[in-house]
Structure formats: structure tokens, C-alpha cells
Amino acid sequence: MIGQALGHYRIEAKLGEGGMGVVYRAFDTHLDRPVAIKILRADATTSPERRRRFQQEAKAASALNHPNIVHIYDIGSSGGMDYIAMEFVDGKTLDRLIGKSGLALRDTLKYAIQVADALARAHAAGIVHRDLKPANIIVGEDGRVRLLDFGLAKLMETTVDAAVDSEAGTATITAREDVQTEEGTIVGTVAYMSPEQAEGKKVDARSDIFSFGSVLYEMVTGRRPFEGANKISTLAAILHKEPPALAEFAPDLPTELDKIISRCLRKDPDRRAQHAGDIKLALEELTEDCASDKLSRASQAGGQAAATREEQPGLMRKLFGSAGARPYRLWKILHIGMCLRCALLVYLAWRFKNVTSGRWSVALFFSTLLCSTIQSIMAAVLLFAGSVGTEFLLMEVRKFAPWLRAFGLANSALAMIITVWIAEGHPILAALIALVGIVIGVKALTVKPAMDRVAIYDSNR
């Protein structure tokens, strides 16, 4: 399709592919503006149901005039292909912006408020999105959010044929069975379903609110609330399990935001948050509280232990900077720095070997090389363990903690011996080695255990 014309649109590049169609960037030769063109998949043109849903996407979205919903310009057919021309947004989808540790609180609230506002507008018009997920939320270069893909939207009706609605519910899953997209996309769509949608029941605006809660959970933690080895186990988790506690992955999360997410993720629609507009107002109030530093504090049930945890992260942030960083991020910075300091000590020890002679100087160099290498390897193993899982990391930290402390003190002692050896002949080199050795020793003996308590043992990330 690249370079071809589709009506008065000139196709320029492929942007993405989903369950219902392929999206291209194109140029509108009539109005001289860039647009996004969504073309119904060639393997689905013979399906009346999918063609109807494709057309329904345009009609549903075009009826919603809202700054956070992508604008639909045109719907048509050319050369036997159905297409929708829509606003081209230069930005990134939310799934590409969310990292392993989630988004910053400020960005989370800014984006979530806009998504909630868009949902409130759609629901007021009687439209349920039914496929809300990070891949369908795009953040423009200007920071404005647009909600995409109403391809599964369904007009809320007072009377719905139960058999038809049930069939539509299963189509949400089966329509993507044979679609090859990037890794995780198929499971991702299932992972954001509401319990009633997963069961093929009639859905309303509260189904989107559940999906919104799943997206918001991922924005603050970097992981989905419901995950399984396959689609079936993921659906089972949505239906029967509660998501892991937010405090397990985001201990610094404001209590108010935790409550908002919990209300969105209740499995019973009657006990769930009922209106997206109410969620938007709650998020706006939380944003104002953040701006005025009026966030509610943690419960006093922990007594002195809780107070200690409140003070300790503040101390760590002062030591390592970035007052808004989470303890686990600071813990990672500490271990990366440990590897760098060991490498610097080895380099300085090599310089020491070159300016001295004798078997003892060689022995000191290789001893430093051995201790630094082992300490760096253990630090790298802990960083890897953090990417595997919380329980595995906790186990590895407990196993390696005494050894890291021992090798850190050994490196510090070796540095002091080298310093004394060359203090008279090479004072500058001796001072550098002494400085690095002292830093390694202090961090191994005091800072490292404190960071383990804050980021791993107490908050468990």
C-alpha cells in the first residue's frame, strides 16, 4: 500500500496493525494535511460482522466531539477496501511509555484524568469502548491524550438480544486468535477485560471503568493486575482472583489513588465505581493535593516502625538524589554504582602495579581484581534478580548481603594498604585510591544494608 492512492489519500507509511485493520499514515490531497488511515483487513472483507463493526467504529467515534478522542474525518471504500480516515497524532501509545516501574505519579494523574474525561463523554453518549488498554491510548508530543479504536464499541441499548450479545462478547477474544501482533498484544487485550465481558455477558459503562482501573494499575506499577501463562489462566484471574496489593510494587503511592484503583477493579459491577466523571473529579482532587503537598499520610498503625520507614526513604533520597524516586530505583542505582566503583578501583590498582615492583605489588593488584570482580558479579546478579520477581530478589538479597559486605570491606582494606605503600612517592594516586576505598567500605557497611531494608525488606518494592 505504500505510495498508493486510496481515494484522495496518498499512503505514506505503515503505523500499526490490530485485530480489525491496518493503520497507515497518509496525506489528504484535498485538504493538504496528514491523516491516519485504517483499512479493514483483507482476510476479513468477507465477514459481514467484522465489516459492520469496522463501520461502527467510525460512526461511534465521529459522534464524539472531544479533545481526548481521536477525530474521525471520513469513512469510505475504494478498490474494494473499506477505510476510515482519522486525525493523525504524532506521539506514542501508552504501552510504549510505561516502563517496568510504571510512570511518574505526575504523568499518571495527567494522563488518567484525560482518559477518564474521554470515557465520561463517550458514556454520556451511550457508547461503551469495550477495548480500553494502553495500546489504544496515545499521548501526543504536546502531552494531550487521545483515546483510539472504538472498533469494539457497542451502543448501550435498553433491550438487547441475549444470544447476540453473548456472541459479541466471545468475538472480542476469538477475533484476535489468528492475528499476529507484537508479543503480549493478544494476552494484553484479554488482560484488560472486565469480569462480565470475559463471561460474554451484557456490558455497560462500568465495564470500561474496570478496564480503566487495570490500565491505571499498570501505569503506577509497570505490571498488569491480572496475568497468567495463557489467555485462559488470565481470564480465570480476572474472574476469581484479586490483583496483588499496590503497596507491594508502589509503596509510595498515595492512599487516595490506591482507593480509586480498588474501586475501579471490583468484580461486582454494582460495587464498582459507577461513573467515569466521578473518577475524573477524584483524580483532579488528588492532583491538587499533590500540588499543595496535602497528600494523606500512611496509617499510624505501624507506630514507630512506620515512622522509621517514612524517615529512611527521605535519607536515601538525600544521599542519592531524585527526591521523587522510589526506594527500589535508588537501590538499583546503588548497585550499578557499586560495579562502577569496583571497576575504578581495579584501574587505580593497575596504575599502582605499574609504578611499583615486586611480588607483593602484583599480589595486591590481583587480590583487588579478584575481590572487585566477585563484588561486581554479585551486584549484577541482584539486579537481574530484580527483573525476575520480588520473591526471588528477596531470597537473593538475603543470600548475598553478608558476602557483599565482606568483599566491600576487603576492597576497602586493600585500598588502604596500597595507599600506605605509595603515599610518599605518588600522593595523588594514593589519595584517589584511598577515596575510592573509603567510599566502597562505607557503602558496603552502612548504606547498602540501609537500602536493603528500605527497598527490599520493609516495602518489598
C-alpha positions as CSV (number, residue, x, y, z in Angstrom):
1,M,0.0,0.0,0.0
2,I,2.9,2.4,0.5
3,G,2.9,5.1,-2.2
4,Q,-0.6,4.1,-3.5
5,A,-3.6,6.2,-3.5
6,L,-6.8,5.4,-1.7
7,G,-9.4,7.9,-2.9
8,H,-7.9,11.3,-2.3
9,Y,-5.5,9.9,0.3
10,R,-1.9,9.1,-0.5
11,I,-0.5,6.2,1.7
12,E,2.9,7.1,3.1
13,A,3.9,4.6,5.8
14,K,2.5,1.8,8.0
15,L,1.9,2.7,11.6
16,G,0.5,-0.4,13.1
17,E,-1.8,-3.4,12.9
18,G,-4.6,-4.6,15.1
19,G,-7.4,-7.2,15.2
20,M,-9.6,-5.3,12.8
21,G,-7.4,-3.4,10.4
22,V,-4.0,-2.0,9.4
23,V,-3.3,1.7,10.1
24,Y,-1.2,3.8,7.8
25,R,0.0,7.4,7.8
26,A,-1.4,9.1,4.7
27,F,-1.7,12.6,3.2
28,D,-5.1,14.2,2.4
29,T,-4.5,15.7,-1.1
30,H,-7.8,17.7,-0.8
31,L,-7.1,19.5,2.5
32,D,-3.3,19.2,2.5
33,R,-3.0,17.6,5.9
34,P,-1.6,14.3,7.4
35,V,-4.2,11.8,8.4
36,A,-4.2,8.2,9.7
37,I,-6.0,5.7,7.5
38,K,-7.4,2.5,8.9
39,I,-8.1,-0.2,6.3
40,L,-10.2,-3.3,7.0
41,R,-8.0,-6.4,7.0
42,A,-8.1,-8.2,3.6
43,D,-8.9,-11.5,5.3
44,A,-12.0,-10.0,6.9
45,T,-13.7,-8.4,4.0
46,T,-15.9,-11.3,3.5
47,S,-17.2,-11.2,7.1
48,P,-20.4,-9.1,7.4
49,E,-20.0,-8.9,11.2
50,R,-16.4,-7.6,11.1
51,R,-17.4,-5.1,8.3
52,R,-20.3,-3.9,10.4
53,R,-18.0,-3.4,13.4
54,F,-15.5,-1.6,11.3
55,Q,-18.1,0.9,10.1
56,Q,-19.5,1.1,13.6
57,E,-16.1,2.3,14.9
58,A,-16.3,5.4,12.6
59,K,-19.9,6.2,13.4
60,A,-19.3,5.8,17.2
61,A,-16.1,7.8,17.3
62,S,-17.3,10.5,14.9
63,A,-20.3,11.2,17.1
64,L,-17.9,12.1,20.0
65,N,-16.5,15.6,19.7
66,H,-14.0,15.6,22.5
67,P,-10.3,16.8,22.6
68,N,-9.2,13.4,24.1
69,I,-11.0,11.2,21.5
70,V,-9.4,10.9,18.1
71,H,-11.3,12.8,15.4
72,I,-12.9,10.9,12.5
73,Y,-12.7,12.7,9.2
74,D,-14.1,10.3,6.7
75,I,-15.4,6.7,6.0
76,G,-15.4,5.2,2.6
77,S,-14.5,2.4,0.2
78,S,-12.0,2.3,-2.7
79,G,-10.8,-0.5,-4.8
80,G,-12.8,-3.0,-2.7
81,M,-11.3,-1.8,0.6
82,D,-13.2,-0.1,3.4
83,Y,-11.3,2.6,5.3
84,I,-11.6,5.2,7.9
85,A,-9.7,8.5,7.7
86,M,-8.9,10.0,11.1
87,E,-6.8,12.5,12.9
88,F,-3.1,11.8,12.8
89,V,-1.5,12.1,16.2
90,D,2.3,12.4,16.4
91,G,3.1,10.6,19.7
92,K,3.5,7.3,21.4
93,T,0.9,4.8,22.7
94,L,0.8,4.4,26.5
95,D,2.1,0.8,26.4
96,R,5.3,2.2,25.0
97,L,5.6,4.8,27.7
98,I,5.0,2.6,30.7
99,G,8.3,1.2,32.0
100,K,9.0,-1.7,34.3
101,S,8.5,0.6,37.3
102,G,5.5,2.4,35.9
103,L,5.0,6.1,35.2
104,A,5.8,9.0,37.5
105,L,2.8,10.0,39.7
106,R,2.5,13.4,38.0
107,D,2.3,11.8,34.5
108,T,0.0,9.1,35.7
109,L,-2.5,11.6,37.0
110,K,-2.2,13.9,34.0
111,Y,-2.9,11.1,31.5
112,A,-5.5,9.3,33.6
113,I,-7.6,12.4,34.1
114,Q,-7.8,12.9,30.3
115,V,-8.7,9.2,29.7
116,A,-11.5,9.4,32.4
117,D,-12.8,12.6,30.8
118,A,-13.0,10.9,27.4
119,L,-14.7,7.9,28.8
120,A,-17.3,10.1,30.6
121,R,-18.1,11.8,27.3
122,A,-18.5,8.5,25.4
123,H,-20.6,7.0,28.2
124,A,-22.8,10.1,28.2
125,A,-23.4,9.5,24.5
126,G,-24.4,5.9,25.2
127,I,-21.2,4.3,23.9
128,V,-19.0,1.7,25.6
129,H,-15.5,1.4,24.3
130,R,-15.0,-2.3,25.3
131,D,-11.4,-2.5,24.3
132,L,-9.7,0.0,26.6
133,K,-6.0,-0.8,27.0
134,P,-2.6,1.1,26.9
135,A,-2.2,0.3,23.2
136,N,-5.4,2.2,22.5
137,I,-4.3,5.3,24.4
138,I,-1.9,7.6,22.5
139,V,0.0,10.5,24.1
140,G,0.8,13.3,21.7
141,E,4.0,15.3,21.7
142,D,2.0,18.1,23.4
143,G,1.1,15.8,26.3
144,R,-2.5,15.5,25.2
145,V,-4.1,12.1,25.4
146,R,-6.3,10.7,22.7
147,L,-8.5,7.6,23.0
148,L,-8.3,5.3,20.0
149,D,-10.1,2.4,18.4
150,F,-13.8,2.2,19.0
151,G,-13.9,-0.9,16.8
152,L,-15.4,-2.9,19.6
153,A,-17.7,-0.1,20.8
154,K,-21.3,-1.1,21.3
155,L,-24.2,1.3,21.7
156,M,-25.9,0.7,25.0
157,E,-29.5,-0.3,24.5
158,T,-32.3,-1.0,26.9
159,T,-33.3,-4.2,25.0
160,V,-30.5,-6.4,23.7
161,D,-30.9,-9.9,22.3
162,A,-29.0,-12.0,24.9
163,A,-27.8,-14.5,22.3
164,V,-26.4,-11.8,20.0
165,D,-24.7,-10.0,22.9
166,S,-23.2,-13.2,24.2
167,E,-21.8,-13.9,20.7
168,A,-20.4,-10.4,20.6
169,G,-18.7,-11.0,23.9
170,T,-16.9,-14.1,22.6
171,A,-15.9,-12.3,19.4
172,T,-13.7,-10.0,21.5
173,I,-11.5,-12.9,22.2
174,T,-11.8,-15.1,19.1
175,A,-11.4,-12.3,16.6
176,R,-7.8,-12.0,17.7
177,E,-6.9,-15.6,17.8
178,D,-5.4,-15.6,14.3
179,V,-3.9,-12.1,14.4
180,Q,-0.2,-11.9,14.7
181,T,0.8,-8.7,16.5
182,E,3.8,-7.8,18.7
183,E,4.4,-10.0,21.7
184,G,1.9,-9.6,24.5
185,T,-0.8,-7.8,22.5
186,I,-3.2,-10.8,22.3
187,V,-2.9,-11.5,26.0
188,G,-3.0,-7.8,26.7
189,T,-6.5,-7.4,25.2
190,V,-7.7,-10.2,27.4
191,A,-5.9,-8.8,30.4
192,Y,-7.9,-5.6,30.5
193,M,-11.4,-7.2,30.2
194,S,-14.0,-6.8,32.9
195,P,-15.3,-9.9,34.5
196,E,-18.7,-9.5,32.8
197,Q,-17.1,-9.1,29.4
198,A,-14.9,-12.1,29.9
199,E,-18.0,-14.1,30.6
200,G,-19.7,-12.8,27.5
201,K,-22.4,-11.0,29.5
202,K,-24.1,-7.7,28.6
203,V,-21.7,-4.9,29.3
204,D,-22.3,-1.2,30.1
205,A,-20.1,1.8,31.1
206,R,-19.0,0.1,34.3
207,S,-17.1,-2.5,32.1
208,D,-14.9,0.4,30.7
209,I,-14.3,1.5,34.3
210,F,-12.9,-1.9,35.2
211,S,-10.6,-1.7,32.2
212,F,-9.6,1.8,33.1
213,G,-8.7,0.5,36.6
214,S,-6.5,-2.1,35.0
215,V,-4.8,0.5,32.9
216,L,-4.3,2.8,35.9
217,Y,-2.9,-0.1,37.9
218,E,-0.3,-0.7,35.2
219,M,0.6,2.9,35.0
220,V,1.6,3.1,38.6
221,T,3.2,-0.3,38.9
222,G,4.6,-1.2,35.5
223,R,2.7,-4.5,35.5
224,R,-0.8,-5.7,34.7
225,P,-3.1,-6.5,37.6
226,F,-4.2,-9.8,36.1
227,E,-1.6,-12.0,34.4
228,G,-1.5,-15.7,33.5
229,A,0.5,-18.2,31.5
230,N,-2.1,-18.0,28.7
231,K,-5.4,-16.4,27.9
232,I,-7.5,-18.9,29.9
233,S,-5.5,-18.5,33.1
234,T,-5.6,-14.7,32.6
235,L,-9.4,-14.8,32.3
236,A,-9.6,-17.1,35.4
237,A,-7.6,-14.5,37.3
238,I,-9.9,-11.7,36.2
239,L,-12.9,-13.7,37.3
240,H,-11.7,-15.2,40.6
241,K,-8.5,-13.5,41.9
242,E,-7.7,-10.1,43.3
243,P,-4.7,-8.2,41.9
244,P,-1.6,-8.0,44.0
245,A,-1.6,-5.2,46.6
246,L,-0.4,-2.0,45.1
247,A,1.8,-1.4,48.1
248,E,3.8,-4.4,47.1
249,F,5.1,-2.7,43.9
250,A,4.5,1.0,44.6
251,P,4.9,1.6,48.4
252,D,5.0,5.4,47.9
253,L,1.6,5.5,46.2
254,P,-0.9,8.0,47.7
255,T,-3.6,6.3,49.7
256,E,-6.3,8.1,47.7
257,L,-5.0,6.7,44.4
258,D,-4.9,3.2,45.8
259,K,-8.6,3.6,46.8
260,I,-9.6,4.9,43.3
261,I,-8.0,1.9,41.6
262,S,-9.5,-0.6,44.1
263,R,-13.0,0.9,43.4
264,C,-12.5,0.5,39.7
265,L,-11.3,-3.1,39.9
266,R,-14.2,-4.5,42.0
267,K,-15.6,-7.6,40.2
268,D,-19.2,-6.9,41.1
269,P,-20.3,-4.1,38.7
270,D,-22.8,-2.8,41.4
271,R,-20.0,-2.3,43.9
272,R,-17.6,-0.8,41.3
273,A,-17.2,2.9,40.7
274,Q,-20.3,3.8,38.6
275,H,-19.3,6.9,36.6
276,A,-16.1,7.9,34.8
277,G,-16.9,11.5,35.6
278,D,-16.7,10.8,39.3
279,I,-13.3,9.2,38.8
280,K,-12.1,12.2,36.9
281,L,-13.1,14.5,39.7
282,A,-11.4,12.3,42.3
283,L,-8.2,12.3,40.2
284,E,-8.3,16.0,39.8
285,E,-8.7,16.5,43.6
286,L,-5.7,14.2,44.1
287,T,-3.7,16.2,41.6
288,E,-4.5,19.4,43.6
289,D,-3.4,17.7,46.8
290,C,-0.1,16.7,45.2
291,A,0.5,20.3,44.1
292,S,-0.3,21.7,47.5
293,D,1.6,18.9,49.4
294,K,-1.6,17.8,51.2
295,L,-1.4,14.1,50.5
296,S,-2.7,12.0,53.3
297,R,-0.1,10.1,55.3
298,A,0.1,6.4,55.9
299,S,-1.9,4.9,58.7
300,Q,-0.4,5.2,62.2
301,A,-1.0,1.5,62.9
302,G,2.7,0.8,62.3
303,G,3.7,3.0,65.2
304,Q,7.4,3.8,65.5
305,A,8.3,1.2,62.8
306,A,6.2,3.1,60.3
307,A,7.8,6.4,61.2
308,T,11.2,4.9,60.7
309,R,10.2,3.8,57.2
310,E,9.0,7.3,56.5
311,E,12.3,8.8,57.5
312,Q,14.6,6.2,55.9
313,P,13.5,6.8,52.3
314,G,14.0,10.5,52.8
315,L,17.5,9.9,54.0
316,M,18.2,7.7,51.0
317,R,16.9,10.2,48.6
318,K,19.1,12.9,50.1
319,L,22.1,10.6,49.6
320,F,21.3,9.5,46.1
321,G,19.2,12.5,44.8
322,S,15.9,12.5,42.9
323,A,13.5,13.3,45.7
324,G,10.7,11.7,43.7
325,A,12.4,8.4,43.0
326,R,11.2,5.2,44.6
327,P,13.4,3.3,47.0
328,Y,13.8,0.4,44.6
329,R,15.1,2.7,41.9
330,L,17.6,4.1,44.4
331,W,18.6,0.6,45.3
332,K,19.3,-0.2,41.7
333,I,21.4,3.0,41.3
334,L,23.4,1.9,44.4
335,H,24.3,-1.5,42.8
336,I,25.1,0.0,39.4
337,G,27.4,2.4,41.2
338,M,28.9,-0.5,43.1
339,C,30.0,-2.1,39.8
340,L,31.4,1.2,38.5
341,R,33.4,1.9,41.7
342,C,34.9,-1.6,41.6
343,A,36.0,-1.0,38.0
344,L,37.6,2.3,39.0
345,L,39.4,0.6,41.9
346,V,40.8,-2.1,39.6
347,Y,42.0,0.6,37.2
348,L,43.8,2.5,40.0
349,A,45.3,-0.8,41.3
350,W,46.6,-1.4,37.9
351,R,48.2,2.0,37.9
352,F,49.7,1.1,41.3
353,K,51.2,-2.1,39.9
354,N,52.8,-0.1,37.0
355,V,54.5,2.4,39.3
356,T,55.8,-0.2,41.8
357,S,57.6,-3.5,41.6
358,G,57.9,-6.8,43.4
359,R,55.7,-9.8,44.0
360,W,53.7,-8.1,46.8
361,S,52.5,-5.3,44.5
362,V,51.4,-7.9,41.9
363,A,49.7,-9.8,44.7
364,L,47.8,-6.7,45.8
365,F,46.7,-5.9,42.3
366,F,45.3,-9.4,41.6
367,S,43.7,-9.5,45.0
368,T,41.9,-6.3,44.3
369,L,40.9,-7.5,40.8
370,L,39.5,-10.7,42.3
371,C,37.5,-9.0,45.1
372,S,36.2,-6.3,42.8
373,T,35.2,-8.9,40.2
374,I,33.3,-11.0,42.7
375,Q,31.6,-8.0,44.2
376,S,30.5,-6.7,40.8
377,I,29.2,-10.1,39.7
378,M,27.1,-10.4,42.9
379,A,25.7,-6.9,42.3
380,A,24.8,-7.8,38.7
381,V,23.1,-11.0,39.9
382,L,20.9,-8.9,42.3
383,L,20.0,-6.5,39.5
384,F,19.0,-9.5,37.4
385,A,17.0,-11.0,40.2
386,G,15.0,-7.8,40.5
387,S,13.8,-8.2,36.9
388,V,12.7,-11.8,37.6
389,G,10.4,-11.2,40.6
390,T,10.1,-9.8,44.1
391,E,10.3,-13.1,46.0
392,F,13.4,-14.3,44.0
393,L,15.0,-10.9,44.6
394,L,14.3,-11.1,48.4
395,M,15.9,-14.5,48.6
396,E,19.0,-13.5,46.6
397,V,19.5,-10.3,48.7
398,R,19.4,-12.3,51.9
399,K,21.9,-14.8,50.4
400,F,24.4,-12.3,49.1
401,A,24.1,-9.5,51.7
402,P,26.9,-10.8,54.0
403,W,29.2,-11.6,51.1
404,L,28.8,-8.2,49.5
405,R,29.6,-6.6,52.8
406,A,32.7,-8.8,53.3
407,F,34.1,-8.2,49.8
408,G,33.4,-4.5,50.1
409,L,35.4,-4.3,53.3
410,A,38.1,-6.4,51.7
411,N,38.3,-4.0,48.8
412,S,38.5,-1.1,51.3
413,A,41.3,-2.7,53.3
414,L,43.3,-3.5,50.1
415,A,42.9,0.1,49.0
416,M,44.2,1.3,52.4
417,I,47.3,-1.0,52.1
418,I,48.0,0.3,48.6
419,T,47.6,3.9,49.8
420,V,50.2,3.4,52.6
421,W,52.5,1.7,50.1
422,I,52.7,4.6,47.6
423,A,51.8,7.6,49.8
424,E,55.2,9.1,49.7
425,G,56.1,8.6,46.1
426,H,52.7,9.1,44.4
427,P,50.5,11.1,46.7
428,I,47.8,11.9,44.1
429,L,47.3,8.3,43.1
430,A,47.4,7.3,46.8
431,A,44.7,9.9,47.6
432,L,42.4,8.6,44.7
433,I,42.8,5.0,45.8
434,A,42.1,5.9,49.4
435,L,39.0,7.9,48.5
436,V,37.6,5.1,46.4
437,G,38.4,2.5,49.1
438,I,36.7,4.6,51.8
439,V,33.6,5.1,49.7
440,I,33.4,1.3,48.9
441,G,33.8,0.5,52.6
442,V,31.2,3.0,53.9
443,K,28.6,1.9,51.3
444,A,29.2,-1.8,52.0
445,L,29.0,-1.4,55.8
446,T,26.2,1.2,56.2
447,V,24.5,2.4,53.1
448,K,23.9,-1.0,51.4
449,P,22.2,-2.6,54.5
450,A,20.0,0.5,54.9
451,M,19.0,0.5,51.3
452,D,18.1,-3.2,51.5
453,R,15.8,-2.5,54.5
454,V,14.1,0.3,52.7
455,A,13.7,-1.0,49.2
456,I,13.6,-4.8,49.7
457,Y,12.8,-6.0,53.3
458,D,10.4,-3.3,54.5
459,S,8.4,-2.1,51.5
460,N,9.2,-5.2,49.3
461,R,9.3,-2.7,46.4
